[in-house]
């Protein structure tokens, strides 16, 4: 049996935003099952609160359709005259002009607003969750660390050109080069400057601007394969492709590059040097162990990492 108002007409549900909150709670619970327990707890609270408010509105006093009275009905009751047929007499309200804007009833507006806001909130909550669930399978596939050998193979205040295999299983296609300089000790621990040789203009290989002592080359055996170490005394670094020039700390000094050279994180365990992940640098202030590095997430060649340009540059996929 269909619900009805006091006059026998069908009951109209009042517009409400509680279903949106209830839906957000359900989404938070589903996201929390992937992300964290805290998100599940927030979702449960939202679901209970908005579900209660929604049920309270539905189970509240009935609201029937309003009964409209025409001007002729009270007159007919007063004077006993028969009501005027709808196809006779004057119009109940003036006809709208042709240029008058069509107006929608409040219920239609609330319906559209509810669906729109609900879809927006659902997208904001769901898309990041799907990204966290799916993207890790396609990014960060590189090895966490690469061993370069004993730290004694790196003399203090001298750059060493280290060539290594990022992924030994992939072979020569994964060969990389880094410029490694031991800076001495900082707070009782060995300090290193490890600069990537990838030019931040278009990714071409950067070379030392100075002597390269190939006759002093050493090959160090590591768990990840042999590592070539060649001493060098550069006055800076340069890209032979498009003229990018960097100083000994990797700061751009001239040419088309948009920032400083990328750097490697490093760790020392049992007297051996390990390379970690690569990160981008906007600027380096100071030299050696005392340098202050403005560190950023790893960005692609030609991509700004700070300033207004970083906001205007198109979003790049994770590196």
N, C-alpha and C positions, 0 to 999 in steps of 0.2 A: 504494500500500500504506500503510495507516494505521500510524503509529508505535505501538510497544508497549513495555511494560516487560519486565523479565526473566522475568516469569511469563506473558507473552502477553497481558496485559491492556492496555487503552488507556492511553497516557501522559497525565497531567494537567499542564498548564502551571502553574508556580508563580505566584501573584499578584505583581504588580510595579507600581511607580510610574514605571518608566522610560518607558512609552508617553506618560505625561502630559508629562514633560519634553521628549520628542521632539516632541509636538504643539505645545508652547509655542514651541520653536525654529522650527517651520515658520511659526507665526503671526507671530513676530518678523520673519522674513524677508519675509513678505508685507506686514507693516506698514512695514518699512524701505524697501520699494520706493516707498512714498508719502511717508514722513516724512524719513528720513535714512539715510546709508550706515552710520552707527554702529549703528543698529538691525539692519541686515542682517548686520553682522559678529557682533553678539551672537547673532542667530538661527542663524547658521552654526555657531558654537561650541557652542551648546546642542544643536543637531541632531546634530552629530558625537559629542558626549560621551554624550548619552542614547541615541542610536542604537547606539553601541558597547556600552553596558551592556545594552541590550535584547537585542542579538544574542548577547552572551555568555551571558545567562541562557537564551535559547532553545536555543543550541547546547551547553549544558552537559550534565552527566551526566543520564541519563534517570531520571525519577521515576515509577515505576509506582504503581498503586493499592495501598494497603496491604491485605494479606491478613489478615483477621480470623480468629482461631481461637476456636472455641467451647470451652466447658469439657468437652464430651463427647468431643472429638476426641482429646486426649491420653489420656483414660481408655480410649477404645476401642483406641488403639494399645497401651496398657499391658496391658489385660486381654483383648484380643481380642474384646470385645463389640461388637455392632452399634450404630451411633450412634442416638440417640433421635430419632425424627421431630420436625419442627418444630411439629406440631400437638399434640404430647403433652408432658407434663411441665410444670414450672413456667416462668414467664416469665423471660427472660434478664435483665431489669432491671425494677425496680418501675415501675408505671404512674404517669404524672404526675397530680398533683391537678388538679381543675378550675380552681382559682384560680392555678395555677402559670403564670408568664410564659413564653410561647413563646420559645425561643432560636434564633437563626439561626446557621448555620455560619459559620466565619471567612471562607470564600471568598465567601459572599454579602455579608458586611459590606465586604470589600475591594473587591468589584465595585461596590457602591453608592457607597462612598467615592471610588473612582477616577473613576467617571462624574460624581459631584457636583463634586469638586474640579476635574476637567478642564473641566466646563462653566463653573464659576465663573471659572477662570483665562482660559478662552477669551473669556468675556464682558468681563472686565476689560481684556483686551488689545485686543479687536476693537472694542468700542463707542467708545472714544476715537478710534481710527483712523478709523472711519467718520464720527465727528463732525467731525474735522479735514478729511476729504475732502469732506463734503457741506455743512456749515454755511457755509463761506465764500461759497457761491453765493447764500445767502439773507440774510446779514448784511453789515454794513459797506458798504452800497450808497451811502452819502452821499459827496459830493465830499470829497477829502482836504483842500483848502484853499479859502478864499473871500477874495478881495481886498476890503479896505475903503478903500483909497486911500492917499495920501501920509501919512506920520506927522506932517507939519507941520499937517495938518487937525485934530490933536488937541492942544489946549492942555494944558500941564502942570497937574496937580492939579484938573482939571475933567472931570466926567463928560460923555460924549457918547452920546446914544441913537442907535445905528446900526441901520438897518433895511435888510436885504439879501435877495437871493434865494439860497437854499441850492443850488438846482438851476434854472438859468435855463430849461432845456428843459421843466421841469414847470410853470413859470409862477408865478402868485401863490400857489398852494397851498403852495409851498415857502418863502414869506416868513418870515424870522426876525428877532428883535430881540435886541440885546446892548447892555449898558451898558459903555462903554469909557472908561477913565481912564488918562491918561499920568502915570506916577509920577516922571518924571525919569530919571536914569541910575543904573544899578547895575553896578559893575565896568566902567565905560566903555561900557555898552550901554544903549539905551533900555529902560525897564521899563514894562509895561502891566498893568493889572488889567482883565480882560474877563469880565463876569458875565452869565450867561444870564438871560433874563427869564421862564423857566419855573418856576413855583412848585413846590417839591418836596413839596407836600402832595398835590395832585391834578392838577398840570400847568397851572393857569390862568395867564394872563399877569400878570406882576408889573409894577407901575408905580413910577416915582420918587415919593417923598414929598417934594415940593418944587417949585420953579419950573421950568417947561419953556419955554424961549425959542424958540417956534416961528417968530417973525419972523426969527430968525437961522439958519434952516434952510438947509443946503447940500445940493446933489445932486452927488455925485462920480461920474464915469464910470470904470468899471473893465471888465476883460475879462469879468467875469461879469454885467455889467449895472449900472444905476445904483444907488448906495447913498445913502440919506438920512441926514444927520447933523444932529441937533438938540441944542444945548447944554442942560444942566440942572444945577441945584444942589440935589441931594437931601439931606435929613437922614437918609435911609435908603430902603428899598424896601418896598412893601406890596402884598398881594394883596387886591383888592376883593371877591373871591368869598367867602372864608372867614376873612378877618382875619389872615392870616399876615403877620408883620412881620420885617424884616431890617435890620441896620445897613448902613453904607456899604461894609463889606467883604463883605457877603453872609451874615454870621452870623445865625442865627435869634435873635430877641429875645423874641418871644411868638407865641402862636397855635398852630395844629395842625401846622405843618411839623416834620419829624423831623430835619432837618439844615440845613446852610448851602446857599446857592444854588450850582448847578453853575457851572463856569467853562470857558472856552475856552483851549486851547493857542494860541500865536501864534508867528509868525516874521516877521522883517523882512528884506526883500531889496530892494536898490536903493532904499532910502528909502521903501518902501511896506509897509503892514501887512497881514498875511495871518492869517486865523483858521484854526486847525487843528481837531482833534477835541475833543469835549466830555468833561469828566470830572467826577466827583462830589467833593464836599468835605464832610468831617465838621465841621471847625472851622478858623478862621483866627485866628492869634495875631499881633498886630502890625498895622501900617498901611502901605499903599503898597508901595514897593520892599522894605522891611524885613520884610514879612509872612511868616510861616511857615505854609504851607498843608498840612493833612493830606489828601493826595490819595488818591482811590480810583477804581476802575473805574466807568464810568458806570452808575448805577442808576436805576430807574424812580421816579416820584413815590410818596411814602409809604414807600419802602424804606429801612431802616436800613443804614448802611454800616460801622458799628463797634459794639463792645460786644456784649452777650449777644443783643440783639434781632436783630443781623445773622445770627446762627446759627439763631435760631428762625424767621426770616422765610422764607416759601417761596421756592424758587429761581426767579428770573425769567429769561426768555429774553434773549440778548445784545441790547444796544441798538445 
